[in-house]
Amino acid sequence: MMESGIPICKTCGEQVGLNSKGEVFVACNECNYPICQHCLDYEIKEDRTSCIRCATPYAEDGAAVAEESGNHIPTIHTSQETGVHARKTSTVSTIDSEYMDDSGNPIWKNRVESWKDKKNKKNKAPKKDKKAEIVPSEQQMDDQPPNTSVDASQALSRVIPIPKSQLTAYRAVIIMRLIILALFFQYRVTHPVDSAFGLWLTSVICEIWFAFSWVLDQFPKWCPINRETFIDRLSARYEREGEPSELAAVDFFVSTVDPLKEPPLITANTVLSILAVDYPVDKVSCYVSDDGAAMLTFESLVETADFARKWVPFCKKFAIEPRAPEFYFSQKIDYLKDKIQPSFVKERRAMKRDYEEYKVRINALVAKAQKTPDEGWIMADGTSWPGNNSRDHPGMIQVFLGNTGAHDTDGNELPRLVYVSREKRPGYQHHKKAGAENALIRVSAVLTNAPYILNLDCDHYVNNSKAIREAMCFFMDPQVGRDVCYVQFPQRFDGIDKSDRYANRNTVFFDVNMKGLDGIQGPVYVGTGCVFNRQALYGYGPSNLPTLPAKSSSSSCCCCRRKKPAKEKDFAETYRDAKREDLNAAIFNLREIDNYDEHERSMLISQMSFEKTFGLSSVFIESTLLENGGVADSANPSTLIREAIHVIGCGYEEKTTWGKEIGWIYGSVTEDILTGFKMQCRGWRSIYCMPLRPAFKGSAPINLSDRLHQVLRWALGSVEIFLSRHCPLWYGFGAGRLMWLQRLAYINTIVYPFTSLPLVAYCTLPAICLVTGKFIIPTLSNLASVLFLGLFISIILTSVIELRWSGVSIEALWRNEQFWVIGGVSAHLFAVFQGFLKMLAGVDTNFTVTAKAADDGEFADLYVFKWTTVLIPPTTILIMNLVGVVAGFSDALNSGYESWGPLFGKVFFAFWVILHLYPFLKGLMGRQNRTPTIVVLWSVLLASVFSLIWVKIDPFVSTNDASAAAASCISIDC
């Protein structure tokens, strides 16, 4: 039985083991730094004879002591036993898993025991060989000079904290701003405006909500950090020369629905960039989910697989970036930079010609698909396409390339490419993108079962071919990766106008907020560009979960027999306490199995009810027990394909926990936030990785209408989560594993749409004040002036320091503020009402997929105008404030100079609204190659104001004449 009190080796992540006396092995008696005997042997053979922590020399017989105690290592290992030493293909058989017992249930106990025995046998031999051959003497002299080689034992990543001077000042300003806010609200509440009580009360309520929203947004940025990875150390540790690569395998997921709205050429570029990544080909598999069952998508993948045979070797031979051909050939850079092979220019020209021919073939397929034949689509072999009815078709799987497919033009193996279209039938709930991703989880588990999964939208290509290695620097580091559920990369975009009019880049969120969350429990999952630990998606807990205490066997036998039911109940209660009741997932931590004897283990396994959790597929359930992934070498490919078809059936998820506790979580159109939230509630943490070269790039809707509908969809998903049982306001408190600052961040992600209600009210107040002549603030005293000044200074200081430690530009910050107002008074407002209608009244809202590209020239789509009801509220607010400004000046001119003082406060308030809505106004009115209508609008406004001033002043009339005229004009007909 595994000793629970033995520390973990800081180098390899395994237990340090026992010495010959049965005591915990200690390498350094000075500081007790935990290191196992195998790693100590390696250190000594590498001539590193001092402790890593305290530099105390090891004993001269340290290696001998390690060898003597080697026979006393516990022989029963956990499922994590191979750890990062050997992430290889599992030898577990998928054929014997089909045997059933008399009751018709799979023999879980025998399978788990057999699996663990095979894992033990498999991992003993490599460790002995590794110990004997880890550093041959000749290799130590020739291949690994001590001064030039990379130290593989060092950490694969490090945290770079924000400079202390900036962080201290940042926190001090936040506290100062909080204090000033408290004093400000004390003044506002105790100084009502009696002449405009309704306006005053509305403004105070809005300001209190804004302050609450600021707290939710600000405090999760309390501990921002940066990270650095060391890819060279990763290669030195897991890609030793002359040995098979021990890097973990990765399954890529690409999802698409409608090829007419998501161009096949864009999806194909994403697939090609995946197939060409700088990673061992036998460790990469790409799964493309076609949720629309379109023959166009299938045929384009056939063409893509053929072109990949030329494109992949070209990319790897010349190390080009990016490895999506459309974006590589369209780069406006010197493509000869750093290229030294004489044949590069010739081969590049030939490859560009091949790609253009490939594009023509894809375009021909798109043109043919514009009109569906009456008899439906017919495949090349003359049979009818199974997906002619996109809402009623069987599941389809086609494997391209891979070890059994065509090789590239150089004769090398290519990564596996798999087309998947899950079964759809009327009357079943398919759960859109989340359901498609869950189907890919099951298919990939049956066919390849890589321990890590990377999901991408069809329009997000791999911009950095080493991005997977960046993520593995966290996952495969035993000191970091044990409790990491996913590594999230920032989203970067192509095709956005230089001014980023509608804040499409989301720079403030990705470069400020996400860095702040990385210092707490990790960034939120944003739907794409994320590498997952497969075990986390299955609902398993991280290695730092509390293990279940083994039941004592020293109690009286008669008492045990009389109270056996009570003991079983106590065990169940203990298990629920360890997992926390509100997580209610019938899933356990694999490491806890070894804490029990045979009877307890079989009882635990029977309690888990695998079928009710994962569905009725013994092959798939078996794969979930393999923490390091892999499928059987002896597995029959045709058998696996049949099983893969079975697990994507439309009824497979019925009466299971798919979408409830495991996989992508259902219940919201923003399944990404919900999925990440559930993982972190179980105790996992995530990591934010920002390599110098962006890992992935995509396209974004850049015209006003499409951008607002995208924001509307996100906000609607937040409202759905707010009204669900997974709301962060009440879900997961019993677990105690979600840090309170992390919970604040999740609360902010679900309540921000509700800010639209006070924001709309607040933006209409200036117009009302200008028209009625009233104001929301009384005459300011000296104290009030100091409070207002302090509040503005604290806001400015907070922004300035954030800009310094994040590197965000002032323009990006201003665009973010502008679109916060634009989205708040339009899309967020509609999302609140639609969310309540959907969740409370059952009125569903369907969203169309936003077009991904424009064909009318650079930034042409920026000026496309599509009128929707979402545009009505901001347009109304703009007109009201513009009219209010004119009315305010007119009233001030008629009332005399004493009214100009209060007018400036009201006009400033109105111009604050107009300036924030200015990009919206440009979207309604302007185009670069025409005379902007906005100029006409501003001209009319300024002309009206200056005309009123001119009439009032009337410089052609002398002062005496004007006084005499005013005195004589006392009758109505003057």
TITI-467094 format. One line per 10 residues: their letters; for each residue x, z negated, y of C-alpha. Coordinates in steps of 0.001 Angstrom, whole numbers. Each point is the difference from the previous one (the first is absolute). Layout:
a	X Z Y; ...
//
This chain:
mmesgipick	0 0 0; 1300 904 3452; 1499 -2889 1925; -1947 -258 3250; 2626 -2187 1749; 2923 2411 -353; 976 1594 3346; 101 3740 586; 3291 1856 324; 455 1191 3586
tcgeqvglns	1781 3162 -1156; -2125 1494 -2775; -3271 -1949 315; 36 -1389 -3565; 200 -3636 -1081; 3513 -1436 -12; -402 -1267 -3579; 1450 -3062 -1747; 3545 -937 -928; 1254 -1119 -3407
kgevfvacne	-1183 -3550 675; -3547 1107 635; 300 -640 3746; -671 2413 2838; 2976 2316 408; 1946 -696 3229; 2701 2411 1144; 1067 -1909 3126; 119 -3778 -178; 556 -205 3745
cnypicqhcl	-3243 1527 1366; -1956 715 -3216; -630 3582 1096; -2329 1447 -2670; 1682 2864 -1856; -406 883 -3685; 2837 285 -2506; -226 3812 -214; 371 367 3751; 2849 -2542 -35
dyeikedrts	1812 2129 -2596; -476 3018 2199; 1272 -1812 3097; 3157 -1175 -1784; 724 3422 -1485; -343 1445 3497; 2693 -2464 1170; -2528 -1931 2069; 972 -3461 -1187; -1566 -2028 2813
circatpyae	-3546 -1216 523; -2110 2352 2089; -1440 -2847 2064; 2780 -2566 516; 3110 2033 -987; 1130 -2690 -2429; 2087 1577 -2830; -1670 77 -3396; 1619 -1947 -2827; 2691 1924 -1855
dgaavaeesg	-2018 -147 -3188; -3224 974 1721; -270 3242 -1878; 693 -1719 -3286; -2650 -2581 729; -2460 2753 706; 831 1695 -3253; -354 -3203 -1974; -3393 -728 1441; -1176 3564 -484
nhiptihtsq	-1527 -773 -3364; -2238 -2620 1532; -1978 2306 2275; -3742 -307 -743; -924 2848 -2318; -3656 221 1030; -203 1989 3242; -2813 628 2470; -1439 3371 897; 2275 90 3037
etgvharkts	2998 -406 -2225; 1549 3396 532; -285 -685 3718; 2187 2337 1984; 2664 249 -2710; -1746 2709 -1997; -3175 1592 1293; -369 2409 -2928; -2802 1621 -1931; -1882 -2434 -2158
tvstidseym	46 453 -3768; -3458 -1452 -485; -2191 2196 -2161; -3244 1287 1363; -1177 1074 -3439; -166 -3380 -1713; -1935 -1331 2995; -3030 1882 -1277; -390 -2205 -3063; -3028 -2252 119
ddsgnpiwkn	-883 -3248 -1696; -3155 -609 -1980; -2103 -568 3099; 1104 3293 1562; 2218 -1540 2692; 3668 936 552; 2425 -2477 -1550; 1324 -1358 3329; 1954 -2859 -1473; 1906 2180 -2449
rveswkdkkn	670 2613 2674; 1389 -2488 2520; 2173 -1713 -2643; 1232 3373 -1325; 690 1203 3524; 2055 -3073 873; 1975 163 -3284; 866 3652 637; 1008 -732 3573; 2284 -2788 -1243
kknkapkkdk	1645 2227 -2607; 403 2810 2500; 1617 -2092 2698; 2459 -1949 -2132; 2193 2967 -892; 420 1442 3498; 1010 -3404 1335; 2734 -370 -2629; 1244 3514 639; -139 -572 3714
kaeivpseqq	1984 -3188 -377; 2667 1747 -2052; 174 3166 2090; -895 -1165 3465; 3481 628 1462; 2514 1688 -2340; 3575 -611 997; 744 3637 687; -3153 362 2117; 890 -3130 1897
mddqppntsv	3305 1547 1045; -990 3618 555; -3682 285 869; -728 -3250 1823; 2713 -892 2505; -839 -3450 1336; 430 1035 3627; -2118 3182 -3; -2885 -540 -2447; -3411 -1236 1092
dasqalsrvi	-707 -3555 -1147; -3057 401 -2238; -601 -3743 -138; -828 -218 3695; -3553 -61 1334; -1707 3380 281; -1596 -820 3351; 208 -2502 2801; -2184 -1364 2750; 1132 652 3568
pipksqltay	-1643 -2633 2215; -929 699 3588; 2690 -1332 2363; -641 -3672 642; 46 416 3777; -2789 2593 -118; -2055 -1840 -2612; 176 -3332 1828; -983 1596 3304; -2792 1912 -1750
raviimrlii	-1496 -3126 -1510; 386 -1944 3250; -1914 2694 1893; -2755 -22 -2634; -401 -3778 332; 87 271 3785; -2658 2697 -92; -2159 -2168 -2261; 250 -2919 2448; -779 2208 2990
lalffqyrvt	-3022 1396 -1861; -1299 -3509 -585; 371 -863 3698; -1524 3346 973; -3118 -585 -2102; -281 -3530 1311; -118 1442 3522; -2398 2816 -947; -2476 -2301 -1714; 39 -2635 2760
hpvdsafglw	-402 2519 2838; -3154 2021 -664; -1254 2656 2393; -3540 -1082 900; -880 3244 1766; 888 2038 -3117; -416 -2515 -2808; -913 2590 -2629; 3025 2156 770; 2256 -3061 68
ltsviceiwf	-1274 -1326 -3332; 418 3427 -1643; 3553 331 1282; 985 -3489 -1206; -1364 644 -3501; 1842 3324 -168; 3255 -1565 1205; -206 -2788 -2592; -439 2574 -2762; 2941 2023 1334
afswvldqfp	2141 -3139 -83; -1067 -701 -3587; 815 3581 -951; 3401 -322 1659; 782 -3145 -2010; -877 1792 -3260; 2243 2903 938; 2884 -1938 1549; 807 -2878 -2322; 558 2113 -3159
kwcpinretf	2934 1438 1990; 1573 -3453 246; 2846 733 -2483; 974 3690 264; 2912 1212 -2123; 1876 3177 -867; 1416 955 -3412; 2968 1978 -1205; 468 1527 -3456; 3180 895 -1901
idrlsaryer	-638 3074 -2126; 3662 235 -1017; -197 -3440 -1634; -3174 1043 -1819; 1801 3003 -1470; 3046 -2062 -901; -2142 -2480 -1899; -2418 2317 -1801; 1687 3431 -93; 3392 -624 -1544
egepselaav	2036 3059 -830; -284 1094 -3598; -3079 -2143 -664; -3716 859 168; -1651 -876 3285; -1730 -3375 -72; -2047 614 3143; -3677 -776 -437; -2418 2879 -458; -2530 851 2715
dffvstvdpl	-3387 1724 -266; -1083 1878 3147; -3710 279 811; -1272 2797 2273; -3738 143 672; -2026 2902 1359; -3699 874 118; -895 3254 1751; 2691 2732 88; -1851 1837 2765
kepplitant	411 -2999 2328; 3295 -1230 -1421; 1967 3267 -249; 1601 558 -3418; 3248 995 1700; 221 -3465 1582; -660 -1692 -3355; 2521 2304 -1682; 2690 -970 2507; -647 -3652 -754
vlsilavdyp	335 672 -3736; 3202 2038 453; 1568 -2765 2105; -787 -2489 -2793; 1446 2169 -2759; 3235 391 2009; 624 -3690 798; 3489 -1391 -491; -831 -1948 -3142; 561 513 -3747
vdkvscyvsd	-2439 2696 -1130; -994 -1888 -3147; -1080 -2915 2220; -2385 2028 2203; -3548 1131 -790; -2450 1475 2500; -3757 -327 -563; -2305 2091 2183; -3616 -1192 121; -2463 2806 728
dgaamltfes	-3199 -1913 715; -1812 3212 896; 790 1711 -3337; 955 3154 1924; 1485 2913 -1875; 1884 837 3205; 1931 -3270 -244; 791 627 -3669; 1215 3566 588; 2094 -1070 2973
lvetadfark	1676 -2623 -2201; 789 2704 -2565; 1745 2006 2738; 1685 -3147 1315; 1384 -910 -3419; 1496 3489 -277; 1548 -92 3482; 1392 -3507 -659; 2331 1506 -2611; 1871 1668 2889
wvpfckkfai	-585 -2495 2788; 1117 -3235 -1712; 3514 1167 -1005; 498 1515 3477; -844 -3338 1655; 2288 -2025 -2262; 2881 2467 167; 191 9 3800; -1501 -3479 671; -2489 1316 2558
eprapefyfs	-2489 -2128 1906; -2959 14 63; -819 1424 -3424; -3410 1372 929; 715 3735 537; -2575 551 2766; 1547 -2691 2153; 3592 735 -961; -174 3654 1010; -1909 -782 3213
qkidylkdki	2624 -2431 1311; 1477 942 3346; 3486 -1309 -785; 3373 1331 -1023; -555 302 -3739; 3713 763 -549; 1063 -3465 1134; 1995 -1860 -2666; -374 2931 -2434; 3314 1079 -1523
qpsfvkerra	-980 2165 -2988; 614 3698 786; -3046 1035 -1985; -2413 -2148 2009; -1062 2626 2546; -606 2637 -2646; -1973 -2322 -2265; -1987 -1402 2918; -1113 3476 1048; -1002 807 -3563
mkrdyeeykv	-1888 -3277 -316; -1823 554 3286; -1073 3435 -1224; -1189 -1513 -3298; -1953 -2644 1903; -1673 2579 2225; -1060 1936 -3088; -1286 -3259 -1477; -1998 -662 3191; -1572 3445 -237
rinalvakaq	-1136 -745 -3547; -1495 -3322 1071; -1729 1625 2978; -1459 2627 -2333; -1447 -2769 -2176; -1509 -1663 3068; -1529 3269 1178; -1505 604 -3439; -1475 -3518 -48; -1958 441 3234
ktpdegwima	-2996 1361 -1902; -1007 -1428 -3361; -1231 2609 -2525; -3583 -332 -1171; 1111 -472 -3596; 2612 -2573 1004; 3772 147 -236; 1623 1571 -3046; 3493 -1003 -1143; 2732 2438 -965
dgtswpgnns	-837 -273 -3707; -3604 1065 673; -1593 -3430 -446; -2179 -1637 2606; 1659 -2549 2292; -1229 -3478 -1115; -255 -1225 3573; -2412 2621 1332; -2386 -2860 753; 2135 -2493 1904
rdhpgmiqvf	-2546 -2787 -569; -521 582 -3726; 3074 937 -2016; 2223 -1415 -2757; 3372 -1588 546; 2909 2433 199; 3734 -555 -471; 2785 2601 15; 3688 -901 -326; 2525 2276 1713
lgntgahdtd	3786 -113 -159; 1608 -3164 -1382; 2130 -312 -3122; -2379 2211 -1987; -558 2572 2731; 2036 2686 1737; 3440 -864 1357; 1330 1018 3396; 2065 3124 624; 3190 -1938 -756
gnelprlvyv	-1357 -1114 -3368; -543 -3611 1035; -3027 -2130 -743; -2632 -431 2714; -2211 -3001 763; -3374 -46 -1670; -2951 1397 1982; -3518 -883 -1144; -3330 1346 1268; -2860 -2505 -346
srekrpgyqh	-3689 417 787; -2054 -2979 -1172; -3389 448 -1630; -3041 -45 2270; -3636 -215 -1012; -3225 -560 1970; -1129 -3598 154; 3498 -1520 4; 1728 -1647 2946; 3422 1628 376
hkkagaenal	1342 -2054 2982; 1708 2900 1774; 3759 -357 539; 284 -3478 -1502; -1642 1190 -3223; 2321 3000 -167; 3070 -2213 431; -1181 -2326 -2767; -453 2987 -2304; 3595 1014 747
irvsavltna	1197 -3518 -848; -1503 276 -3478; 1120 3582 -642; 3563 -731 1065; 65 -3195 -2094; -880 1984 -3111; 2349 2948 616; 3084 -1476 1718; -694 -3633 956; 2646 -318 2706
pyilnldcdh	293 -3597 1248; -360 1162 3617; -2539 2244 1725; 277 1825 3315; -3170 1405 1544; -88 2684 2672; -2734 1857 1814; 81 3718 -651; 1313 672 3523; 2848 -2559 -135
yvnnskaire	3193 1548 -1328; 3271 -1693 -939; 2180 285 3090; 2864 -2102 -1377; 1018 914 -3546; 1553 -3446 -480; -3182 -1859 921; -584 -1137 -3599; 3470 -1465 -148; -772 -1907 3186
amcffmdpqv	-3009 -1601 -1694; 1946 -731 -3194; 2513 -1990 2052; -2772 -2577 286; -1775 315 -3350; 3145 47 -2151; 1774 -2814 1823; -660 -3112 -2144; 216 -2251 3036; -2612 1957 1948
grdvcyvqfp	-2232 2032 -2291; -1443 -2674 -2265; -3082 -568 2169; -233 3315 1918; -3254 1851 -596; 729 3027 2185; 2474 1467 2454; -1729 1621 2951; 1660 2732 2080; -1110 797 3568
qrfdgidksd	-2082 3093 609; 1628 2712 2087; -1664 3220 1076; 791 3609 820; -1880 2246 2413; -893 -2640 2599; 251 889 3674; 2971 -1511 1820; -2109 -2299 2135; -1943 -1207 -3063
ryanrntvff	-3190 64 2064; -2182 -1802 -2564; 2650 -2355 -1466; 62 1871 -3311; 3430 -1350 -877; -1261 -3615 32; 3504 -1003 1034; -936 -3493 1151; -1676 -797 -3317; 2770 1372 -2223
dvnmkgldgi	2986 -1149 2073; -1291 -3318 1353; -2866 -1459 -2035; 1382 999 -3399; 3436 -1446 756; -1701 -3237 944; -1932 -125 -3270; 3183 746 -1950; 1313 -3352 1155; -3007 -1839 -1466
qgpvyvgtgc	-1383 1283 -3307; 469 3700 524; -1735 2972 1606; -3535 1096 -783; -508 3025 -2225; -882 3012 2147; -1157 2474 -2655; 2998 2298 -418; 3788 -121 -206; -41 -3143 -2141
vfnrqalygy	1873 -830 -3224; -1925 -2402 -2269; 1016 -2288 -2794; -2360 1169 -2759; -418 -3551 -1288; -1367 -1085 3383; -2635 2740 -160; -1024 -1335 -3416; -783 -3366 1573; 2891 -1886 -1559
gpsnlptlpa	1543 -2739 2096; 3619 -82 1213; 2719 -1924 -1780; -247 -2912 2434; -3515 -946 -1153; -167 -3526 -1442; 310 138 -3779; -2505 -1744 -2179; 1208 -3305 -1455; 212 -6 -3791
kssssscccc	-2369 -2418 -1643; 1495 -3133 -1397; 102 -279 -3804; 702 -3737 -132; -3604 -1178 194; -1890 -1532 -2912; -1202 2497 -2590; -3398 -1580 -427; -549 -25 3748; 1068 3628 156
rrkkpakekd	-2472 935 -2696; -2855 -1949 1458; 593 1376 3508; 1090 3509 -809; -2758 1630 2094; 938 -2221 2913; 3636 1033 -326; -969 3652 45; -2007 -638 3117; 2947 -1784 1613
faetyrdakr	2197 3004 -800; -2438 2406 1596; -233 -2195 3080; 3787 -215 203; 203 3763 -142; -2586 444 2723; 1807 -2510 2192; 3263 1892 -409; -1618 3288 928; -2437 -1394 2576
edlnaaifnl	-3714 424 -536; -764 2398 2836; 2387 2652 -1345; -2226 186 -3142; 2039 2753 -1654; 182 -273 -3799; 3698 770 153; 3038 -2107 -697; 3688 -152 687; 1874 1481 -2958
reidnydehe	2757 -2587 298; -2432 -2788 -792; -525 1220 -3583; 3296 -1494 -1137; -1041 -3504 1064; -2361 -275 -2991; 140 -159 -3727; -1718 2527 -2245; -3449 -1602 122; 40 -468 3775
rsmlisqmsf	1283 3520 565; -2710 1601 -2114; -2630 -2117 1745; 1306 1019 3430; 70 3681 -917; -3523 -108 -1403; -1205 -1689 3187; 1345 2735 2196; -2409 2628 -1337; 2204 3025 555
ektfglssvf	-2789 2498 -555; -2185 -1530 2682; 2902 167 2405; 1720 3323 -697; -2607 1994 -1938; -304 1256 -3561; 3379 1665 -498; 2447 -1829 -2240; 2807 2407 963; -501 -739 3679
iestllengg	-329 -3763 -556; 3218 40 -1986; 1752 1695 2907; -1061 -2789 2373; 2022 -2476 -2072; 3221 1929 568; 1311 -1444 3215; 2908 2429 145; -2148 3004 -857; 671 2822 -2412
vadsanpstl	-1859 1599 -2908; 928 342 -3625; 2606 2645 -826; -1932 787 -3182; -3351 404 1741; -1816 3258 -682; -490 1886 3311; -3351 1414 -1096; -1207 -3503 -881; 1059 -1265 3402
ireaihvigc	-1779 2861 1765; -3221 -804 -1865; 340 -3628 992; 704 1004 3611; -3182 2069 40; -1870 -3022 -1331; 1201 -2373 2746; -1155 2327 2812; -3553 168 -1329; -2679 -767 2566
gyeekttwgk	-1325 -2920 -2049; 3341 -1570 -862; -78 -2579 2805; -3472 -1304 -797; -66 -3722 -827; 3683 -375 880; 1835 -1510 2959; 1303 3347 1284; -491 100 3751; -1007 -3661 21
eigwiygsvt	3182 -1805 -968; 2442 2687 -1190; 1141 3337 1375; -1158 1276 3360; -2865 -2256 1099; -3452 1482 665; -2490 -985 2662; 1515 1515 3123; 1009 3432 1262; 3313 -1657 947
ediltgfkmq	892 -970 -3545; 3643 -360 1014; -468 -3171 2067; -2160 -1564 -2706; 2436 837 -2803; 3014 -1472 1772; -1962 -3081 1039; -1007 -765 -3600; 3606 273 -1172; 1319 -2353 2641
crgwrsiycm	-2768 -2481 -751; 1447 -183 -3528; 3350 -1069 1399; 1789 3339 237; 1913 1020 3091; 740 3445 1359; 2992 1502 1788; 277 2380 2937; 2703 2638 -367; 1057 2075 3021
plrpafkgsa	2917 2290 -899; 1759 1793 2844; -1350 3319 -1221; -3801 -366 -360; -926 -153 -3666; -3230 1995 270; -1644 2156 2620; -3539 1250 298; -2465 1673 2308; -2567 -1673 2214
pinlsdrlhq	-3162 1259 1747; 1093 492 3594; -3191 1107 1745; -2298 -2611 1489; -2992 386 -2299; 1924 -62 -3276; 2124 -2911 1174; -3058 -2067 905; -1659 755 -3341; 3168 -1107 -1784
vlrwalgsve	-32 -3273 1945; -3729 -335 -686; 661 165 -3740; 2685 -2693 177; -2177 -2272 2111; -2983 489 -2323; 2146 -1086 -2934; 959 -3160 1879; -3651 -811 650; -782 535 -3693
iflsrhcplw	2716 -2469 -985; -1301 -2476 2588; -3439 98 -1613; 1325 -166 -3596; 1027 -2894 -2211; 3654 925 603; -146 -894 3687; 3270 -1763 970; -2042 -2553 1935; -1055 -1639 -3249
ygfgagrlmw	1596 1749 -2990; 3044 -1425 -1771; 239 -3399 1688; -12 -1827 -3335; 3107 1853 -1162; 2159 -1217 2856; 2358 2944 -472; -828 1946 3159; 1989 -1292 2961; -2141 -909 2977
lqrlayinti	1748 2443 2351; -550 2720 -2605; -3658 -967 -156; -213 299 3792; 1328 3541 -301; -2626 909 -2603; -2730 -1624 2092; 1147 2146 2906; -307 3154 -2138; -3684 -710 -680
vypftslplv	-1215 -1415 3340; 1631 2467 2389; -2995 2398 -80; -2209 -2777 1386; 2161 -63 3144; -1864 3184 950; -3089 -2001 1014; 1668 -2139 2707; 2243 2930 954; -2959 2273 781
ayctlpaicl	-1592 -2772 2037; 3241 -728 1838; 611 3653 848; -3443 332 1573; 412 -3098 2181; 2127 1732 2703; -2642 2676 574; -2778 -2615 205; 2042 -2118 2406; 744 2983 2236
vtgkfiiptl	-3632 1126 95; -1528 -3466 542; 2713 -1321 2288; 483 -3105 -2189; 3101 -1125 -1867; 811 -2039 -3124; 2652 -2156 1701; -613 -2352 2947; 2277 -146 3010; 3456 -768 -1346
snlasvlflg	1752 -3250 877; 3770 -425 -63; -169 -1493 -3500; -2114 2862 -1274; 2393 2533 1484; 2912 -1694 -1777; -1895 60 -3311; -843 3693 322; 3566 822 970; 1398 -2049 -2893
lfisiiltsv	-2337 1692 -2454; 1086 3473 1103; 3696 -976 -122; -327 -1459 -3513; -1720 3174 -1217; 2781 2136 1461; 2768 -2230 -1395; -1536 27 -3490; -84 3787 22; 3544 334 1380
ielrwsgvsi	1522 -2258 -2666; -1965 1761 -2739; 1405 3299 1242; 3526 -1426 -195; -56 -1280 -3582; -2126 2813 -1412; 1507 3002 1773; -3435 1349 945; -174 2011 3220; -2111 -953 3012
ealwrneqfw	-1937 3250 -331; -920 -795 -3605; -1170 -3476 1026; -2112 1432 2815; -1541 2662 -2256; -884 -2727 -2476; -1726 -2010 2719; -1901 3054 1186; -1256 941 -3427; -928 -3611 -712
viggvsahlf	-2550 337 2805; -1026 3567 -934; -558 -869 -3658; -1572 -3330 875; -2785 1456 2147; -716 2889 -2394; 976 10 -3687; 187 -3759 -487; -3413 -468 1597; -1615 2500 -2357
avfqgflkml	1839 -1502 -2974; -1544 -3420 653; -3557 1363 -5; 593 2356 -2925; 1662 -2771 -1983; -2964 -2327 406; -2419 2812 -854; 1983 831 -3143; 566 -3533 -1267; -3323 -1561 992
agvdtnftvt	-2461 2897 -52; 1690 2207 -2607; 321 2983 2345; 3206 1731 -1121; 2189 2123 2255; 1883 2978 -1389; 3290 1107 1534; 1456 3454 -172; 3705 540 -590; 1817 753 3236
akaaddgefa	1735 3373 190; 3745 -348 -384; 1465 2878 1992; -603 2425 2835; 926 3669 -70; -317 995 3653; 3436 -991 1228; 1820 -3203 766; -2365 -2866 896; -2936 2425 86
dlyvfkwttv	-2176 -2483 -1857; 566 -2517 2790; -2468 1871 2203; -2705 611 -2579; -3148 -1686 1234; -2707 -1118 -2418; -2848 -1833 1606; -1264 -3015 -1933; -2079 -3036 866; 3168 -2117 -145
lippttilim	982 1518 3370; -3128 -1197 1819; 953 -3656 757; 3449 690 1530; -1384 2932 1994; -2754 -2213 1372; 2464 -2752 923; 2236 2514 1775; -2831 1451 2075; -1302 -3461 887
nlvgvvagfs	3381 -1156 1268; 662 3194 1946; -3410 -256 1661; 603 -3703 588; 3247 708 1853; -1774 2426 2338; -2879 -2433 526; 2427 -2861 645; 1904 1875 2685; -3245 1129 1581
dalnsgyesw	-1320 -3540 116; 3257 -1326 1453; -26 2592 2751; -3536 -896 937; 580 -3768 -193; 3053 -255 2179; 3612 -875 -475; -702 -3499 -1306; -1259 1502 -3271; 3243 1873 -732
gplfgkvffa	1694 -3077 -1510; -2527 -520 -2837; -152 3792 -437; 3649 237 -1060; -549 -2447 -2891; -2999 1960 -1245; 1719 3383 385; 3082 -1298 -1818; -2262 -1109 -2829; -1671 3438 -121
fwvilhlypf	3299 1887 111; 1265 -2139 -2910; -2858 1450 -2052; 498 3561 1252; 3751 -11 -676; -526 -1216 -3561; -2583 2723 -600; 2102 2693 1666; 1171 1662 -3296; -3640 143 -1054
lkglmgrqnr	-840 1675 3290; 2780 2559 -532; -1316 669 -3484; -3415 791 1446; 1182 2097 2913; 3461 1484 -286; 2107 2683 -1648; 3610 807 821; -451 3709 615; -2991 -406 2296
tptivvlwsv	-657 -1695 3297; -867 -3539 -1094; -3547 -930 861; 1252 -3557 454; 1668 1169 3218; -3360 1173 1292; -1594 -3290 -961; 2638 -2075 1762; -199 2314 3000; -3726 -575 316
llasvfsliw	488 -3757 -289; 2768 -198 2582; -1801 2418 2322; -3088 -2194 -90; 1987 -3141 810; 2006 1577 2804; -3133 1628 1454; -1707 -3357 226; 3072 -1509 1663; 206 2943 2417
vkidpfvstn	-3636 -341 980; 363 -3726 519; 3147 262 2111; -986 3245 1849; 3296 415 1926; -1446 2605 2415; -2193 -2639 1643; 1659 -2467 2415; -385 -3710 -540; -2082 -532 3209
dasaaaasci	-2292 2903 -810; -438 -1184 -3505; -912 -3516 1207; -2470 1372 2520; -1559 2242 -2632; -291 -2885 -2422; -1643 -2209 2665; -2509 2662 972; -932 880 -3612; -2532 -2753 -524
sidc	-3060 2075 -720; -797 1651 -3308; 22 3491 1539; 3331 -366 1789
//
